[in-house]
Amino acid sequence: MRTNSNVKSGKATTSKSRINLFDDPRWEDRFDVLIRLTQRTQLIKDLTGTDIRPQRIKAAIDKRLLEMGVEIQRPRGSGQTYIAKGFLSKMVDKYAAAYLLGLHFGANGPGSLATFDTNLGTALDKRMETYLRYCSDMHERHEDACISFETYIVLIDGVKNNEVPLHTCKDCSSLYVWPVGSYVRHSCPVCAVHQFDVSAAKQKLNMMINAKKKAFTPAVASC
């Protein structure tokens, strides 16, 4: 994963202590939250800017997750990319991505000053807060989220680095992306999902109304 080139300051500096990883206690707190969202060592190094050896990071992850009572699930492979075949392949994934884009960039989109990150610490805070907000709004547990934290990071950095095309729906004004290289013409996932839900709700309501009409229709007496 490549972090945004605008982020230049606020890296997590290594602690000389054997107890802590970082000099700044704020980075210790960030690390504890971050490892519950991802255990991919390289992604953690990219997001924190640390030069700590991967083996020490892995050991710290294992120790802290064990203390938290969280299962260790070390990811394999090279990680998610925006050109991967499975990246946002389902409509529900595209819908969740649109929700995350709205939370992250706000109404003004990625060009606004509010989305200009120049500090790794505040940039990571925003990403973790946004992702946890998405999980809270749409899922009971973040483990059940259809978009992983790693996919969210790839999505946001791809948009910021102009590698993932960003679209704005002319009907509902939602920001959304469409997988790079897809042969299917892009369309707004927000409109698609909500129109489907409205249509299904109307159909169910009509069925209930018709059923009540039949129940109250008096029988015609035979001559």
C-alpha positions in Angstrom: 0.0 0.0 0.0 1.2 3.5 -0.8 0.4 6.3 1.6 -0.6 9.7 0.5 2.4 11.7 -0.6 1.1 14.9 1.1 1.5 13.2 4.6 5.0 14.1 5.7 5.1 14.7 9.4 4.0 13.1 12.6 5.7 9.7 12.2 5.7 7.3 15.1 9.2 7.4 16.6 10.6 4.3 18.1 10.9 4.1 21.9 14.2 3.0 23.5 12.2 1.3 26.2 11.6 -2.4 26.1 8.1 -1.9 27.4 6.7 0.5 24.8 7.0 0.6 21.0 6.8 4.4 20.6 8.0 7.5 22.4 4.7 9.2 22.2 1.9 7.6 24.4 -0.6 8.8 21.8 0.9 6.4 19.3 0.7 3.6 21.9 -3.0 4.2 22.1 -3.4 4.4 18.3 -1.5 1.2 17.9 -3.8 -0.6 20.3 -6.8 0.5 18.2 -5.1 -0.2 14.9 -4.2 -3.8 15.6 -7.8 -4.6 16.2 -8.6 -3.4 12.7 -5.7 -4.9 10.9 -2.8 -7.2 11.7 -0.9 -6.7 8.5 2.6 -5.6 9.4 3.4 -3.7 6.3 0.1 -1.7 6.4 0.8 -0.8 10.1 4.3 0.4 9.1 2.9 2.5 6.3 0.2 4.1 8.4 2.4 4.8 11.3 5.6 5.7 9.4 7.6 3.7 12.0 11.0 2.1 11.2 10.5 -0.6 13.8 11.5 -4.0 12.6 8.6 -6.2 11.4 9.4 -9.0 13.9 9.1 -6.6 16.8 5.8 -5.3 15.5 4.5 -8.8 15.2 5.6 -9.7 18.7 3.9 -6.6 20.1 0.7 -7.4 18.1 0.6 -10.9 19.5 1.2 -9.9 23.1 -1.3 -7.1 23.1 -4.1 -9.0 21.3 -3.6 -11.8 23.8 -4.0 -9.4 26.7 -7.1 -8.0 25.0 -8.5 -11.5 24.5 -8.7 -10.9 20.7 -7.9 -13.8 18.3 -4.8 -13.4 16.3 -5.5 -13.6 12.6 -2.3 -12.9 10.6 -3.3 -12.0 7.0 -1.4 -13.7 4.2 -0.4 -12.6 0.7 0.6 -9.1 -0.5 -2.7 -7.4 0.5 -5.6 -5.7 -1.2 -5.2 -3.6 -4.3 -7.7 -1.5 -6.2 -6.9 -3.4 -9.5 -7.6 -6.8 -7.9 -10.5 -8.7 -9.4 -12.4 -8.9 -6.2 -12.1 -5.2 -5.3 -15.6 -3.9 -4.6 -17.1 -6.6 -6.9 -20.5 -6.7 -5.3 -23.1 -3.9 -5.3 -23.3 -4.1 -1.5 -19.6 -3.4 -1.4 -19.9 -0.5 -3.7 -22.8 0.9 -1.5 -20.6 0.5 1.6 -17.7 2.2 -0.2 -20.0 5.1 -1.1 -21.0 5.4 2.6 -17.3 5.4 3.6 -16.5 8.0 1.0 -19.2 10.3 2.3 -18.0 9.9 5.9 -14.4 10.4 5.0 -14.6 13.3 2.5 -17.8 14.9 3.5 -20.1 16.8 1.2 -17.3 18.8 -0.5 -15.3 15.8 -1.7 -11.6 15.0 -1.7 -10.6 18.5 -2.9 -11.7 20.3 0.3 -9.2 21.5 2.9 -10.9 19.3 5.5 -9.5 16.2 3.7 -5.9 17.5 3.3 -3.9 15.4 5.7 -0.3 16.5 6.4 0.3 14.6 9.7 0.4 10.8 10.0 -1.0 10.8 13.5 -4.1 12.9 12.7 -4.5 11.1 9.3 -4.6 7.7 11.1 -7.0 9.0 13.7 -9.4 10.2 11.0 -9.2 6.8 9.2 -9.8 4.8 12.3 -12.6 7.0 13.5 -14.3 7.0 10.1 -14.0 3.2 9.7 -15.3 2.5 13.2 -18.2 5.0 12.6 -19.1 3.0 9.4 -19.0 -0.3 11.3 -21.1 1.2 14.1 -23.7 2.5 11.7 -24.0 -0.5 9.4 -22.9 -3.5 11.4 -23.1 -4.9 14.9 -19.4 -5.9 14.9 -16.6 -4.6 12.8 -15.6 -8.2 12.0 -18.9 -8.5 10.1 -18.2 -5.4 7.8 -18.4 -6.2 4.1 -15.5 -3.8 3.6 -12.3 -4.4 5.6 -10.2 -1.7 7.1 -7.5 -2.5 4.6 -9.9 -2.2 1.6 -11.0 1.2 3.0 -7.4 2.4 3.2 -6.8 1.3 -0.4 -10.0 3.0 -1.5 -9.2 6.3 0.1 -5.5 6.4 -0.9 -6.5 5.4 -4.5 -8.9 8.3 -4.7 -6.5 10.8 -3.1 -3.7 9.7 -5.5 -6.1 9.9 -8.5 -5.7 6.2 -9.2 -9.3 5.3 -8.5 -11.9 7.4 -10.5 -14.4 9.1 -8.3 -18.0 9.7 -9.6 -20.8 11.9 -8.3 -24.3 10.8 -8.8 -26.4 13.4 -10.7 -29.6 12.2 -8.9 -28.6 11.8 -5.2 -25.2 13.6 -5.2 -23.5 10.6 -3.6 -19.8 10.0 -4.2 -19.0 6.5 -5.5 -16.3 4.6 -7.2 -16.4 1.8 -9.8 -13.8 -0.9 -10.0 -10.9 -0.1 -12.4 -11.1 -2.3 -15.5 -14.7 -3.2 -15.0 -16.6 -3.9 -18.3 -19.9 -3.0 -16.7 -21.0 0.6 -17.1 -20.8 2.5 -13.8 -24.0 3.5 -12.0 -24.7 4.9 -8.5 -24.9 2.0 -6.0 -26.8 4.2 -3.5 -29.6 4.8 -5.9 -29.5 1.1 -7.0 -29.8 -0.2 -3.4 -32.4 2.2 -2.2 -34.6 2.0 -5.3 -34.6 -1.8 -4.9 -35.6 -1.5 -1.2 -38.4 1.0 -2.0 -39.7 -1.2 -4.8 -39.7 -4.2 -2.6 -41.4 -2.3 0.3 -44.1 -1.0 -2.1 -44.7 -4.5 -3.5 -45.1 -5.9 0.0 -47.4 -3.1 1.1 -49.6 -3.6 -2.0 -49.8 -7.3 -1.2 -50.9 -6.6 2.3 -53.5 -4.0 1.2 -54.9 -6.4 -1.4 -55.1 -9.2 1.1 -57.1 -7.0 3.5 -59.4 -6.0 0.7 -60.2 -9.6 -0.1 -60.7 -10.4 3.6 -63.3 -7.6 3.9 -65.1 -8.2 0.6 -68.6 -9.5 1.4 -69.6 -12.7 -0.2 -72.3 -12.4 -2.9 -75.4 -14.3 -1.9 -76.6 -16.9 -4.4 -80.1 -16.7 -5.7 
